[in-house]
């Protein structure tokens, strides 16, 4: 008997979707489920399904949120397109299958919330539920936020389970990795020891074995070539290579043989990656990071990016550690150098004290015992020698003071002192120097009401240094010295209307050897120790020193000392300030003057002496006055004005001076057509070949380092004057301007000293040069005064030959060094000349320097000390000694093009 259609409709429920309409709606899963043979499943054919199931399926398929429905005791599952993507390769086979079978690997986590929701009819909410899925061919670590709710049948009974879920795996993993990167950064910190850094980073990595099952850090420069393992975590370090030649060699480590388990499910780790630790683009790696790959996560782009960030953090930390260690090593080296320098100064200072004593003692005795009987000139010279010896003694004492302070051997011996009276007396020592400088010195030191406990010797240095410093840097206005009592402190203020100090220089003003760059001053002399010593001595008393200054307005130095308690009842030692006053003002000036006993120009001419040291000006005046009319200037600016008004025959200038120094003066003279031809001779404390080269390149006519012999200075001045007059006479005959081209020195004038006699005879015969070859032979007297004209002629000749400036400079330097050696070392020459032959060919330049004497015995024919090294640096050098003299040949290839 056929079934009654009406009865079937009643059973299915009025208005329920028809079987053909259950899977409609256009979803991919709807089409797949329509093709399933549901009759072979526990839920039976679609025609027998209750209305509640049909409605539930239509609701699931219509949703774009991941949803799954299980029905009946066999957990037959229905799900939508969004859920299908979550189970990967298990779709579409899971349609109509038992959920417990489809998600067998994750059922242990799902069973309890599913059954609880169905039993209690209460929905669950589980955020970030860890599930083990095998949807991609491996046991995958996944996280889901899921809600399970009961699914009801037509009569209200619980017929199944309805779940809504979303995967949050990427979010969970990303947050975990971000936290690990932060922990690694914190562990690295700013560490100097890179090994300790690696150990701490590995300890941080050990906190996240899900992303880093194991790790090992390899670093370069650990006592050998290549990479060395310095730290590891999560693995038996003995199974890893202790070293590797490079990053590529570490890539051969077999992770599956290390016996490491990883991931949340304890699966074997079979893969690892090696990441170079580089400090930036183009830099050599500082190490490598070997990390294991979680077996529960695919090594995708995000995982690789995480590894790269991890390696980048570690590389940056290692680079910073090495930079920090390098800086510390550099600081230690500088500190050691500073200690060595201080020790050297201490040793030298001690050694200087004995000869200083033997110099100053006899001079003082001679002045004291026979001063009135000495000729005025001798008395003045001895007084000047004593004064400058005392300046040197002050420098020695200051250096020793610093050495003692650094070594902790200096402590003030405080005695009860009438500080007001002592300060007024000390400041008054420099009153004469201030007045000669046109300054007003005001001293306001009223009685303090009670004695102050200070070390008188140290207080003397504090006051004298501050007042002398004010006089040195003040050109117009006044200086005031005040002493007051404020609460329980003694306050000394030294104010001036001087040049002031820029704000950027103030923090370093009390540092040792610090000088304010380009600051106008009465003298460039000084060691940079005065203000540093003021600070050190003030701090030894428990006080402070500060400065307020504005450029162009002036400065105020403020010293604050506690009144304190005396350390001894002994009276204070007598002050030595009167003896030291001259030592503090080497610039103390006298007006420019002509030498006495000369009407008009002297027998040789007029010389302008430019030096910021008054004693040096006085010494040079006495030295030159018998032969020259001497004018003096205290700085370059005054000298420039004097040259333009008085037109001296020669300018004799120091190099280091306040304001316009020697080089700036020379440049100003050479740039003005009116003064360009005035010869200039430089005197300087900067000795050495490099300093001389700098002077000659600037256009100086001669260059003499201090200390010098008076006879040599007189001879050089005569030689410069003679050359200048020779050029002028030649220019007047030809009608052309004077050009300094002394191939052979000019003849001396009648009645004048002959410093550079003409070289008699002809130059040695020379081979005819090839076509395109420049060749010339030069002969000069065997004296040091021949070097400047040789230098100028060589430069002109090599320039004419088209040689580039750098090669010409090197060859001129080497040739002049060879000529200097020939002049200094040739003994008993048969002819007091040197012969220089220059041959410039297309392929090479060859210069020979020949002398006619016998060289001193040397340990080797090529042992020429620094000169030989200097020449060899520029060209090939050969030396041929012989009975007729020695020939040094300098040969340099000429680059093509």
Steps between C-alpha positions, in 0.01 A plus 500: 500500500640835396570762770260781543662824376298702743622289789861551388460871496355488847802306620746738349324803639287750326707759310830310529737533202444243235780248455603664177526840675715405804836556326404792277641848542801498270772386741769257391436275798127498423573355159740245652248392767225467240715238329559293815316168533344585834307175501823320578568726800353477852259789428335314209354647180423870489128431465495356854679790667307697759421862433740615773794332322403647167468848646830464687685390183360791303611738777855357502536518122372856486755629754837642394641431847657154556220276631456123548196291594512143631183290516417184680707283731748426219593876474423512128637836388377776272702821448526804274758637260675709769549196721629294209810719478582427866528123457707514184560168327229325706239678295274387331540147639387620839148580371261246653783338697535463877660810656683281746671323211568811292661683793631193678836665574325796665203324656668484839472878517153521345318215671440660836357835381288331229347243730453757776307733270275214386447370854439830676341682207735792579721649235877513562751770405867401471750758372830388342436129536808299402411227252719245331403479134642296216338702226822567306683169531668563836401532864420869508477735795177698458289729717127565477250715681187280508151486644307170530119501537235226499301437179133421570267263316137560404370393839752708698742221579879546456567338166850623433763776544529836330844668504621839384878544482779714360871422468736731692822309443680786326403746772612271784829409335574862403443625855719224639782577260473872566534434872807285434664772289440745785653259753804448278545875464475544876741215566753644252482849647825700483751232584870525449579128522365344183530147642287594797260667257467177298436294814225737616339505156494120497341504845226727363449269198458207735179662627329441163576144386186498282662741251867426577538132593876547521754771417875550490698823465829504311725807496806608305826621649503265798869418485510336159375526143141422410212456743506363854200380702459716809152405627218253436158410635250215455763257371798306624778741397736207453296391198557831327827595328723706729618711207440552131693663220203708390122527501468257212671223697247536781224444246606138480397424860240217495226607740331158498809347658507731801224319694295815562120491542296812433156647464212458742466131413865395547573404140864456382670809363627422152582840356722794595599828342830690515486880502810721460540771761587814304535849639363667189504502123840421359654406834670174576298261722583512869362151553213264424181380670398135462132448592275199486167514315186397689361172360148632569534813284565537130817696411306769314583865429384611846716241674801606290436866580497414869836326463643801318379739771650274764836491320485876444451570869781269597733642232427855612569407862831334407607797289409737784686283749808497283478874444458552873792270575707679238414836652586374845829359373565832330413686818729271699774549245451876521501481878817293488649747255397782731663320793811441292500866397459611858780267609716631219431859603579410858829338405595782266400759756714336765791482258455867412515614857869424541622695193252776583646527847850516357387768255286719724722475808822633341309769305324618816827496692680695228230765490488522878877514553622690194189649345613863551843429352373326185478691172138603429469265202627201697274585793197519270580169337548323834173649628317377191656154537394487866147610416454236230660235715240579764227458236636160414521417870133599540402264219701219656338561836150504349562170325627342820199640685266322259694177529474513877127580488429210264701264715310613811820621665398865525295626790466856624668592825250753635625773728315795651553781249406864469360428156394858427851640545662213311257528208552876471877450500484223239275699268726803536792301362341527154400866532802624305433256216134607489589869494757449223217336305282809554263325739360605836548241775261540794559292814225495763590263783358628831578306819296180529452513876677171566791302356440254219666159499671457161828376361680830425707350219188370325306822560787692341471291182122544490514880527799556271367271225158667498635857499770423241236335283285814524791724397585268210150509347401861578603772256282792608332585828560365847556201725352470846598264780260470793500278808195468723357272767165341423355279771777252581686549172774723365409626152764628257380670183730606217310697235624656177371686196693274265422300189274252678446130434239349264231299676602181318850522649398555862453131599860419400660822622653338811625189320873442474667629183171645372526818297221709354555488126572835330450696821686836495768518768813695582706188434463149365742382765372272770441133568126495570567397861416822687121472529519123537735546793261756651219243494715219640637711786154641579346153517781382727376765745144372468397801295365575154593723209259632237507743213249734339601646168365674192706561186586867468377580851738322735530219751456447872673211676360412842687284751319383813690342790377404845662691784600160636723405789881521500704179479797648684585789729816583307516846340445512124814486283616822336351574157717469192263706288745786424737250344226339291334816368713527185452130432125559466518779239736404216309741273581801726560755232736784417432748218640435154838671463803538276828360620724749668804640332363492145413806297261405222547149366762275655800372301291211359152653504184497708349186654157481662494250789152357568452293817245498781769428761653821628824333606540343155452840338757651735747218435469525123532878517829475690621228264421683176557863602875512413420424132135587450252768585247304707129566529277283721135398494311290754260333255425450133247782470744760632771354274279529193442868573872560558601329176266721299626819664873439560577244221773299682756305299411173681223378727613255770185347651392236746234252382272455802362840605161628613270643239688501168757220526815462290339315210207742486746794502697339216183445297392861553841631393513283188146591393572876503703621195655772716649251749521182290875534442593552867703193605373309801699273733314287753614404849297229667504241774357249251807308387520231235492451125119511480484839669768635265317366195180671618686828533667485161175398331343810650767714332740577784855590399665310785397301803698457822381285794557597863737476676749643250859621497535874469767466232269284287217752530728787395632300206153403379371855521799621298442225242132584461580869465770425240269280293227762513731778388635279223151436370416869516815597309431239233143618470606863468739414216245297307202717577311193626365449849722318748457124485665279766711274275845468661664229286831622637521737797577865408832662572524689829517877502832659574558538869214268596534151643493223241267228618449321167810541275465432132602151397804537273552293187261332259254229570622146423457384144176324431374279222280653234143426594268304278225673307210585729725491808533787749844513659677754721797502737500727804792585731464646847731577792511220755304694764153460639402837351513336155196283571229768448626610154550135403144426604358790299700417188404133513132581530521740207696253286267206569198717433647604166550132419127437553536282810186480717505695827499198734790324324694827479444566871629153595809533281582848630470373856725199431759707313522764772542224757786354295656845462471562873675169567776595254551832675496354852696176453765565230834549681802691363349568154745569219256767383237646737212454261218260425399418143140413420419358157136469391395287203130475414417246229169377370522182710688608812648780706858463620667741741857459629660686791881497508738626768881508495574380853534178695208387709528426867540137598154344516381152586386470140536707186122529487452578868371853466245490779175684447621670184564170327156375597343823376673480162428130454131563555481704180745342255773242440822613670855395414812623677844479338787609727846555353829681547366804308187525711158336541217499247142438605268419209124534535303329226121500472291352216281751322140380470355478152241757403 
